[in-house]
């Protein structure tokens, strides 16, 4: 088996790439396009004897699917999460012409939502995994077979480790051999998101008619956060989503008693009002629903326009009403990108969605082979084994091979299969966690004059800045502090009676709840404390170091390729008297 990658639009967004899996025995090539941004032309990328096997769509931002319609060929399906499929279908149904999307009917027919392992060919399968960034966004783990061995690549797409409107971020415990890594970064997201939410709520509290303009998915994210903050505090301001934002809210099946959904409206005054928060698109009010609504408040000195943009368009700077703007680009910090690579420990890192000196800064940064190429050349990652780029130094090769990945012992794919480790699925969390979403709750509470505890009652989760402070399970969840878990869960909730009094929940439900708490605490303790044992270091040669465990029962619970966390404490050297004992 030979595996290669090729940038599909190196002179545009660089978010799209073509993966090839060439079966040398049958002389067949499986070609998979990951995202279809501006400038992608599959006809130019594929050879005459090659066919497009599938398109993988990571999320429903237009820059990642703008050329879907023009790149459909060979009956290739478009695989995406159900949320991404729903979001794109609504755009195709209502706005395809304005968005300049070709062949909307063919695209809609080709989209296939998936949640689990899906077979492309007999040797290649894919699985979507959570990636944050946008509601329903995902990366794809691609598994390929080489004889009896299996190996895995991860195409991250745009990602964050924090949540996105309730959807989990990218997990860092995926056992993969290579990563096609989106390296787009942003250091201001937390500040900008907190500022936008705070400004909207403060102006609504002052009795202002507040129009918030954004893209569809960002509008859904804002409505999700604003409704939760308003519901958890005394800031009970109604939230109305209108136009494209409302259509997407319904398509993604969000439901909150504090959010009114109005996909179409004739009279702007019907969805605007003092103390009301109205969210509509596009992000700058120069067209569509947001333009109509802005026209209604533009000359109202008591009204407020809050523009939440991606940076693609210049916001309005002045009007008769108050005007604010925030730039919200939901990407991780560079430090988070580094921590993801360090946690995944891939043999190969292919840098995408960056170019020039920004991409070059990742070269030689990790103990991996880093590909920061800027052309449309095909580059081989695997050819009957993993090998580095032809231009890397021998010192780099030795550094990469000195890690646990070696030609003799790096059957990560095989260990993944035999261990039967489940991959995380793209499912929205039931709870709302402001910290995990990227909100600075202390600052927001101060801005709104609230007790910070009111905003921090949500369960603790991995935030963008705290990815190394929690223990990650295979399903992408995190382990909270046991004391906090107990304080939130050690007694049944009281129920309110019709007369306003309260009564304790029945004994049976209380017993079940307590048993669930004990069971969860047991799992937390197992995950946090693990098992203590000793072992002997064995030099296996060729840069491979093994650890022989003295407690065989512990070894029986481990599987080949499983990732374990070690705290190394070196024992002092022992002499002969130590071995035999003395009087």
C-alpha positions as CSV (number, residue, x, y, z in Angstrom):
1,X,0.0,0.0,0.0
2,X,1.2,3.5,-0.9
3,X,-0.4,6.6,0.8
4,X,0.1,10.1,-0.4
5,X,-1.4,13.6,0.1
6,X,-1.8,16.5,-2.3
7,X,-2.9,20.1,-1.5
8,X,-6.1,20.6,-3.6
9,X,-6.0,24.4,-3.5
10,X,-2.5,25.5,-2.4
11,X,-2.9,29.0,-3.8
12,X,-6.2,29.7,-2.1
13,X,-7.4,28.6,1.3
14,X,-5.3,25.4,1.6
15,X,-8.0,23.8,3.7
16,X,-8.7,21.1,1.0
17,X,-6.5,18.1,0.2
18,X,-6.6,14.9,-1.8
19,X,-5.6,11.6,-0.2
20,X,-4.6,8.6,-2.4
21,X,-4.4,5.0,-1.2
22,X,-2.8,2.9,-3.9
23,X,-3.2,-0.9,-3.7
24,X,-0.1,-2.1,-5.6
25,X,-1.4,-5.7,-5.7
26,X,-4.6,-4.9,-7.5
27,X,-3.2,-1.7,-9.1
28,X,-6.2,0.4,-7.8
29,X,-6.2,3.8,-6.2
30,X,-8.7,5.1,-3.7
31,X,-8.9,8.9,-4.0
32,X,-10.6,10.9,-1.2
33,X,-11.1,14.7,-1.3
34,X,-11.2,16.3,2.2
35,X,-13.3,19.5,1.9
36,X,-14.0,21.5,-1.3
37,X,-12.9,25.1,-0.9
38,X,-12.2,27.8,-3.4
39,X,-9.9,26.9,-6.3
40,X,-10.4,23.2,-6.0
41,X,-10.7,21.4,-9.4
42,X,-10.7,17.6,-9.0
43,X,-10.5,17.1,-12.8
44,X,-7.0,18.8,-12.7
45,X,-5.9,16.8,-9.7
46,X,-6.8,13.3,-10.8
47,X,-4.9,11.3,-13.4
48,X,-6.8,9.8,-16.4
49,X,-7.1,6.4,-14.8
50,X,-8.1,7.7,-11.4
51,X,-11.6,8.0,-10.0
52,X,-13.0,10.1,-7.1
53,X,-14.1,7.6,-4.4
54,X,-15.5,10.0,-1.8
55,X,-15.6,13.6,-0.5
56,X,-15.3,14.2,3.2
57,X,-16.9,17.4,4.5
58,X,-15.6,18.5,7.9
59,X,-18.1,21.3,8.7
60,X,-20.7,23.7,7.2
61,X,-18.6,26.8,6.7
62,X,-18.9,28.1,3.1
63,X,-15.1,28.3,2.6
64,X,-14.9,24.5,3.0
65,X,-17.7,23.5,0.6
66,X,-17.9,26.4,-2.0
67,X,-16.9,24.1,-4.9
68,X,-18.7,21.0,-3.9
69,X,-21.1,21.1,-6.9
70,X,-18.4,21.6,-9.5
71,X,-16.3,18.7,-8.1
72,X,-18.9,16.0,-8.0
73,X,-17.9,13.1,-10.3
74,X,-17.7,9.4,-10.6
75,X,-20.8,9.0,-8.3
76,X,-18.7,9.9,-5.3
77,X,-20.7,10.3,-2.1
78,X,-20.2,13.3,0.2
79,X,-19.8,12.1,3.8
80,X,-20.5,14.4,6.7
81,X,-22.1,14.5,10.2
82,X,-25.8,14.7,10.3
83,X,-25.5,18.3,11.6
84,X,-23.2,19.4,8.7
85,X,-25.5,17.6,6.2
86,X,-28.5,19.4,7.6
87,X,-26.8,22.8,7.6
88,X,-25.7,22.5,4.0
89,X,-29.0,21.2,2.8
90,X,-30.8,24.2,4.2
91,X,-28.3,26.5,2.4
92,X,-28.8,24.6,-0.8
93,X,-32.6,24.8,-0.5
94,X,-32.8,28.5,0.3
95,X,-29.6,30.3,-0.7
96,X,-27.7,28.3,-3.3
97,X,-27.8,30.9,-6.0
98,X,-26.7,33.8,-3.8
99,X,-23.9,31.7,-2.4
100,X,-22.9,30.7,-5.9
101,X,-23.2,27.0,-5.2
102,X,-23.2,24.9,-8.4
103,X,-25.5,21.9,-8.9
104,X,-27.4,22.2,-5.6
105,X,-29.7,19.3,-6.4
106,X,-26.8,16.9,-7.2
107,X,-25.0,18.0,-4.0
108,X,-28.1,17.4,-1.8
109,X,-28.5,13.9,-3.4
110,X,-24.9,13.0,-2.8
111,X,-24.7,13.9,0.9
112,X,-24.7,10.9,3.2
113,X,-24.7,11.6,7.0
114,X,-22.5,9.1,8.9
115,X,-21.8,8.5,12.6
116,X,-19.6,5.3,12.6
117,X,-17.1,3.4,10.6
118,X,-18.0,3.7,6.9
119,X,-16.3,1.7,4.1
120,X,-15.0,3.5,1.1
121,X,-13.2,0.5,-0.4
122,X,-12.3,-2.9,1.1
123,X,-8.9,-1.4,2.2
124,X,-10.1,2.1,3.4
125,X,-12.7,3.1,6.0
126,X,-13.5,6.4,7.6
127,X,-15.0,7.5,11.0
128,X,-16.0,11.1,11.9
129,X,-14.7,12.4,15.3
130,X,-15.6,15.6,17.2
131,X,-13.5,18.6,16.3
132,X,-15.3,21.6,17.9
133,X,-15.0,24.8,15.8
134,X,-18.6,24.8,14.6
135,X,-21.9,23.0,15.5
136,X,-21.5,19.4,14.3
137,X,-18.0,20.0,13.1
138,X,-15.8,16.9,12.8
139,X,-12.4,15.5,11.7
140,X,-12.1,12.2,10.0
141,X,-10.0,9.2,11.1
142,X,-9.1,7.2,8.0
143,X,-8.1,3.6,8.4
144,X,-6.3,1.7,5.7
145,X,-5.1,-1.8,5.4
146,X,-1.7,-3.0,4.3
147,X,-1.8,-6.8,4.2
148,X,-2.8,-7.8,7.7
149,X,-1.8,-4.5,9.2
150,X,-4.0,-1.5,9.7
151,X,-2.9,2.2,10.1
152,X,-4.7,5.4,10.8
153,X,-4.6,9.0,9.6
154,X,-6.5,11.9,11.1
155,X,-7.7,14.8,9.0
156,X,-8.6,17.4,11.6
157,X,-10.4,20.0,9.5
158,X,-10.8,23.3,11.3
159,X,-10.8,22.3,15.0
160,X,-10.8,23.5,18.6
161,X,-10.4,21.5,21.8
162,X,-13.1,23.6,23.4
163,X,-16.8,23.0,22.7
164,X,-18.8,24.7,20.0
165,X,-22.4,25.3,20.8
166,X,-22.5,22.2,22.9
167,X,-20.6,19.9,20.5
168,X,-17.3,18.5,21.9
169,X,-13.9,19.5,20.8
170,X,-11.1,17.4,19.3
171,X,-9.9,14.7,21.5
172,X,-6.2,14.2,22.0
173,X,-6.3,10.5,22.8
174,X,-6.8,9.2,19.2
175,X,-4.2,6.5,18.3
176,X,-3.2,7.7,14.9
177,X,0.0,7.5,12.8
178,X,-0.3,10.7,10.8
179,X,-2.2,13.9,11.2
180,X,-3.3,16.4,8.5
181,X,-3.4,19.3,10.8
182,X,-5.2,22.6,10.3
183,X,-2.8,25.1,11.7
184,X,-5.1,28.2,11.6
185,X,-4.8,29.8,15.0
186,X,-6.3,32.7,17.0
187,X,-5.3,34.2,20.3
188,X,-8.3,36.5,20.7
189,X,-11.3,34.1,20.6
190,X,-11.9,34.0,24.3
191,X,-11.7,37.8,24.7
192,X,-13.8,38.5,21.6
193,X,-16.5,36.0,22.5
194,X,-16.8,37.2,26.1
195,X,-16.9,40.8,24.9
196,X,-19.6,40.1,22.4
197,X,-21.9,38.2,24.8
198,X,-21.3,40.8,27.5
199,X,-22.1,43.8,25.3
200,X,-25.3,42.2,24.0
201,X,-26.6,41.4,27.5
202,X,-25.6,44.8,28.9
203,X,-27.3,46.7,26.2
204,X,-30.5,44.6,26.5
205,X,-30.4,45.1,30.3
206,X,-30.4,48.8,29.6
207,X,-33.6,48.5,27.6
208,X,-32.0,48.8,24.2
209,X,-33.3,47.1,21.1
210,X,-30.3,44.9,20.3
211,X,-29.7,43.5,16.8
212,X,-26.8,41.0,16.7
213,X,-25.6,40.1,13.2
214,X,-23.5,37.1,12.4
215,X,-23.2,34.1,10.1
216,X,-25.7,31.3,10.5
217,X,-23.5,28.9,12.6
218,X,-22.1,31.7,14.7
219,X,-25.6,33.0,15.3
220,X,-26.7,29.6,16.6
221,X,-23.7,29.5,18.9
222,X,-24.5,33.0,20.3
223,X,-28.1,32.2,20.8
224,X,-27.1,29.0,22.6
225,X,-24.8,31.0,25.0
226,X,-27.0,34.0,25.5
227,X,-30.1,32.0,26.3
228,X,-28.2,30.0,28.9
229,X,-26.7,33.1,30.6
230,X,-30.1,34.8,30.6
231,X,-31.8,31.7,31.9
232,X,-29.2,31.2,34.7
233,X,-29.4,34.8,35.9
234,X,-32.0,37.5,36.4
235,X,-31.2,38.8,33.0
236,X,-34.3,37.3,31.5
237,X,-34.1,38.9,28.0
238,X,-36.0,37.2,25.2
239,X,-33.7,35.9,22.4
240,X,-35.1,35.8,18.8
241,X,-33.3,34.1,16.0
242,X,-34.4,35.2,12.5
243,X,-33.8,34.3,8.9
244,X,-30.9,32.0,8.1
245,X,-29.9,31.7,11.8
246,X,-33.4,30.5,12.6
247,X,-33.4,28.0,9.8
248,X,-30.2,26.6,11.0
249,X,-31.4,26.6,14.7
250,X,-34.3,24.4,13.6
251,X,-32.3,22.2,11.3
252,X,-29.8,21.4,14.1
253,X,-32.7,20.7,16.4
254,X,-31.8,23.2,19.1
255,X,-34.6,23.9,21.6
256,X,-34.6,26.4,24.5
257,X,-37.6,28.0,26.1
258,X,-35.8,31.4,26.0
259,X,-35.3,31.4,22.2
260,X,-38.0,32.3,19.7
261,X,-37.3,31.0,16.2
262,X,-38.6,33.1,13.3
263,X,-37.3,31.8,9.9
264,X,-39.3,34.3,7.9
265,X,-40.9,37.6,8.8
266,X,-42.6,40.5,7.0
267,X,-42.5,43.2,9.6
268,X,-39.1,43.8,11.3
269,X,-40.9,45.3,14.3
270,X,-42.4,41.9,15.0
271,X,-39.0,40.5,15.9
272,X,-37.4,43.6,17.4
273,X,-38.1,45.4,20.6
274,X,-36.6,47.1,23.7
275,X,-34.8,44.6,25.9
276,X,-35.0,41.9,23.2
277,X,-32.0,40.3,21.6
278,X,-32.5,39.6,17.9
279,X,-29.9,37.5,16.0
280,X,-29.8,37.4,12.2
281,X,-27.5,37.1,9.2
282,X,-25.4,37.9,7.3
283,X,-22.7,39.1,9.7
284,X,-22.6,42.6,8.3
285,X,-26.1,44.1,7.6
286,X,-25.7,44.8,3.9
287,X,-28.1,42.1,2.6
288,X,-30.8,39.7,3.7
289,X,-32.5,39.6,7.1
290,X,-29.9,41.6,8.9
291,X,-30.1,44.5,6.4
292,X,-33.9,44.7,6.8
293,X,-33.6,44.6,10.6
294,X,-30.8,47.2,10.6
295,X,-32.8,49.5,8.4
296,X,-35.5,49.5,11.2
297,X,-33.1,50.5,14.0
298,X,-30.5,52.5,12.1
299,X,-31.8,55.9,13.2
300,X,-32.9,54.8,16.7
301,X,-30.5,56.4,19.2
302,X,-31.6,53.9,21.8
303,X,-31.0,50.8,19.7
304,X,-27.8,48.8,19.4
305,X,-26.1,47.0,16.5
306,X,-23.6,44.3,17.5
307,X,-21.7,42.8,14.5
308,X,-20.0,39.5,15.1
309,X,-17.9,38.9,12.0
310,X,-15.4,36.4,10.7
311,X,-13.0,39.1,9.5
312,X,-14.0,38.5,5.8
313,X,-16.0,41.8,5.6
314,X,-15.5,45.3,7.0
315,X,-18.2,46.0,9.7
316,X,-20.2,49.2,9.8
317,X,-18.5,51.7,12.0
318,X,-21.2,54.3,12.6
319,X,-25.0,54.8,12.4
320,X,-27.7,56.7,14.3
321,X,-27.9,53.7,16.7
322,X,-25.0,52.5,18.9
323,X,-22.6,50.3,16.9
324,X,-20.2,47.6,18.1
325,X,-18.2,44.9,16.3
326,X,-16.3,41.8,17.3
327,X,-14.3,39.4,15.2
328,X,-14.9,35.8,16.1
329,X,-12.6,33.3,14.4
330,X,-13.0,30.0,16.3
331,X,-9.6,28.5,16.0
332,X,-7.2,27.3,18.7
333,X,-4.1,29.1,20.0
334,X,-0.7,28.0,18.7
335,X,0.0,26.6,22.1
336,X,-3.1,24.4,21.8
337,X,-2.0,23.2,18.4
338,X,1.3,22.2,19.9
339,X,-0.3,20.4,22.8
340,X,-2.5,18.4,20.4
341,X,0.5,17.3,18.4
342,X,2.4,16.4,21.5
343,X,-0.5,14.4,22.8
344,X,-1.2,12.5,19.6
345,X,2.4,11.8,18.9
346,X,2.0,11.2,15.2
347,X,4.8,10.0,12.9
348,X,3.7,12.5,10.3
349,X,2.3,16.0,10.6
350,X,1.0,17.6,7.4
351,X,0.3,21.4,7.9
352,X,-2.8,22.7,6.2
353,X,-4.8,25.9,6.1
354,X,-1.6,28.0,6.4
355,X,1.1,29.1,4.0
356,X,4.4,30.9,3.8
357,X,6.4,31.7,6.9
358,X,3.4,30.9,9.1
359,X,3.4,27.3,7.9
360,X,7.2,27.1,7.9
361,X,7.4,27.8,11.6
362,X,6.1,24.3,12.2
363,X,9.0,22.7,10.5
364,X,11.3,20.8,12.9
365,X,9.0,21.9,15.8
366,X,7.8,18.4,16.8
367,X,9.3,15.0,17.2
368,X,7.4,14.1,14.0
369,X,8.1,14.4,10.3
370,X,6.5,17.8,9.4
371,X,5.3,18.5,5.9
372,X,4.8,22.3,5.4
373,X,4.6,22.1,1.6
374,X,3.1,24.9,-0.5
375,X,2.4,23.3,-3.9
376,X,0.2,20.8,-5.6
377,X,2.8,18.0,-5.7
378,X,1.9,14.5,-4.5
379,X,3.9,13.6,-1.4
380,X,4.2,10.0,-0.2
381,X,3.6,9.4,3.5
382,X,3.5,5.6,3.5
383,X,5.1,3.1,1.1
384,X,5.0,-0.4,2.6
385,X,6.0,1.5,5.8
386,X,6.2,5.0,7.2
387,X,9.1,7.1,5.9
388,X,10.1,10.7,6.3
389,X,10.4,13.5,3.6
390,X,13.4,13.2,1.4
391,X,14.8,16.5,2.5
392,X,14.9,15.9,6.3
393,X,18.3,15.4,8.0
394,X,19.4,12.0,9.4
395,X,19.3,13.6,12.8
396,X,15.6,14.3,12.4
397,X,15.0,10.8,11.3
398,X,16.8,9.5,14.4
399,X,14.8,11.8,16.6
400,X,11.5,10.7,15.3
401,X,12.4,7.0,15.3
402,X,13.8,7.2,18.9
403,X,10.2,7.6,20.1
404,X,7.9,4.7,20.5
405,X,7.1,4.6,16.9
406,X,9.6,2.4,15.0
407,X,9.4,0.2,12.0
408,X,9.5,-2.8,14.2
409,X,7.0,-1.8,16.8
410,X,4.6,0.9,15.5
411,X,1.6,-1.2,14.6
412,X,-0.7,1.5,15.9
413,X,-3.5,0.5,13.5
414,X,-3.3,-3.1,14.5
415,X,-3.3,-2.4,18.2
416,X,-6.2,-0.1,17.7
417,X,-8.3,-2.8,16.0
418,X,-7.4,-5.6,18.5
419,X,-8.0,-3.4,21.5
420,X,-11.4,-2.5,20.1
421,X,-11.2,1.1,21.5
422,X,-14.4,3.0,20.5
423,X,-13.9,6.3,18.8
424,X,-15.8,9.3,20.1
425,X,-18.9,10.3,18.3
426,X,-20.2,13.8,17.3
427,X,-23.0,14.3,19.8
428,X,-24.1,17.4,21.5
429,X,-23.7,17.6,25.3
430,X,-26.8,17.8,27.4
431,X,-25.2,20.4,29.7
432,X,-24.2,23.9,28.9
433,X,-20.6,24.7,30.0
434,X,-19.6,28.3,29.5
435,X,-16.0,27.7,30.4
436,X,-15.7,24.8,28.0
437,X,-17.2,27.0,25.2
438,X,-14.5,29.6,25.7
439,X,-16.2,32.2,27.9
440,X,-14.2,34.1,30.5
441,X,-16.9,33.7,33.2
442,X,-15.0,35.9,35.8
443,X,-14.8,38.8,33.3
444,X,-18.4,38.3,32.1
445,X,-19.7,38.2,35.7
446,X,-17.8,41.4,36.4
447,X,-19.1,43.2,33.3
448,X,-22.7,42.2,34.1
449,X,-22.5,42.8,37.9
450,X,-23.2,39.2,38.7
451,X,-21.8,36.7,41.2
452,X,-19.3,34.6,39.3
453,X,-20.6,31.4,40.9
454,X,-23.9,31.9,39.0
455,X,-22.0,31.4,35.7
456,X,-19.7,28.7,36.9
457,X,-22.3,26.2,38.1
458,X,-21.9,24.2,34.8
459,X,-19.8,21.0,35.1
460,X,-16.1,21.6,34.7
461,X,-14.8,20.5,31.2
462,X,-11.7,20.9,29.2
463,X,-11.2,24.5,28.1
464,X,-8.8,25.7,25.4
465,X,-6.3,26.8,28.0
466,X,-6.7,23.7,30.3
467,X,-6.4,20.7,28.0
468,X,-3.6,19.3,30.1
469,X,-5.4,19.4,33.4
470,X,-8.0,16.8,32.9
471,X,-7.8,13.1,32.1
472,X,-9.4,12.3,28.7
473,X,-11.4,9.1,28.2
474,X,-11.6,7.4,24.8
475,X,-15.0,8.9,24.2
476,X,-13.6,12.4,24.5
477,X,-15.1,13.2,27.9
478,X,-13.0,14.7,30.8
479,X,-12.7,13.7,34.4
480,X,-13.8,16.5,36.7
481,X,-12.6,16.9,40.2
482,X,-14.2,14.2,42.4
483,X,-15.1,16.7,45.2
484,X,-16.9,18.9,42.7
485,X,-18.7,15.9,41.2
486,X,-19.9,14.9,44.7
487,X,-20.9,18.5,45.6
488,X,-23.1,18.6,42.5
489,X,-24.5,15.1,42.7
490,X,-24.6,13.8,46.3
491,X,-28.3,14.5,46.9
492,X,-31.5,14.2,44.9
493,X,-33.0,17.3,43.5
494,X,-36.0,18.7,45.3
495,X,-39.2,18.8,43.3
496,X,-41.7,21.7,43.4
497,X,-45.3,20.9,44.2
498,X,-48.2,22.8,42.6
499,X,-48.7,24.8,45.8
500,X,-45.1,26.1,45.6
501,X,-43.8,23.9,48.4
502,X,-41.0,21.4,47.8
503,X,-40.9,17.7,48.4
504,X,-38.0,15.4,48.3
505,X,-37.7,13.0,45.3
506,X,-38.9,9.4,46.1
507,X,-36.6,7.0,47.8
508,X,-36.1,4.8,44.7
509,X,-34.9,7.6,42.5
510,X,-32.7,8.9,45.3
511,X,-31.1,5.5,45.7
512,X,-30.6,5.2,42.0
513,X,-29.0,8.7,41.9
514,X,-26.7,7.9,44.8
515,X,-25.6,4.6,43.2
516,X,-24.9,6.5,40.0
517,X,-22.7,9.0,41.9
518,X,-20.8,6.2,43.6
519,X,-20.3,4.4,40.3
520,X,-19.0,7.6,38.7
521,X,-16.7,8.3,41.6
522,X,-15.2,4.8,41.2
523,X,-14.6,5.4,37.6
524,X,-13.1,8.8,38.3
525,X,-10.7,7.3,40.9
526,X,-9.7,4.5,38.5
527,X,-8.9,7.1,35.8
528,X,-7.1,9.4,38.1
529,X,-5.1,7.1,40.3
530,X,-4.5,4.1,38.1
531,X,-2.4,1.2,39.4
532,X,1.0,1.4,41.1
533,X,3.6,-1.2,40.1
534,X,7.3,-1.6,39.4
535,X,9.1,-2.7,36.3
536,X,12.6,-3.3,34.8
537,X,13.9,-1.3,31.9
538,X,15.0,-3.4,28.9
539,X,17.1,-1.9,26.1
540,X,15.7,-3.8,23.0
541,X,18.2,-2.0,20.6
542,X,17.5,0.1,17.5
543,X,16.3,2.9,19.8
544,X,13.5,0.8,21.4
545,X,13.2,0.7,25.2
546,X,10.8,-1.7,26.8
547,X,9.4,-1.8,30.4
548,X,9.0,-5.3,31.9
549,X,6.3,-5.2,34.6
550,X,6.9,-7.2,37.7
551,X,3.2,-7.5,38.4
552,X,1.9,-9.9,35.7
553,X,-1.8,-9.2,36.6
554,X,-1.3,-5.6,35.6
555,X,0.2,-6.6,32.3
556,X,-2.8,-8.9,31.6
557,X,-5.1,-5.8,31.7
558,X,-3.0,-4.0,29.0
559,X,-3.2,-4.4,25.2
560,X,-0.6,-3.9,22.6
561,X,-0.4,-0.2,21.5
562,X,-2.5,1.0,24.4
563,X,-1.4,4.5,25.6
564,X,-0.6,4.5,29.4
565,X,0.7,7.4,31.6
566,X,3.8,6.7,33.6
567,X,5.3,8.5,36.7
568,X,8.9,7.4,36.7
569,X,10.7,7.0,40.0
570,X,14.2,5.5,39.7
571,X,15.2,3.0,42.4
572,X,18.7,3.1,43.8
573,X,21.3,0.6,42.6
574,X,21.4,-2.6,44.7
575,X,24.5,-4.6,45.6
576,X,24.9,-8.3,46.3
577,X,24.1,-7.9,50.0
578,X,20.8,-6.4,49.1
579,X,19.9,-9.4,47.0
580,X,20.9,-12.0,49.7
581,X,20.0,-10.1,52.9
582,X,22.2,-9.8,56.0
583,X,22.1,-10.3,59.7
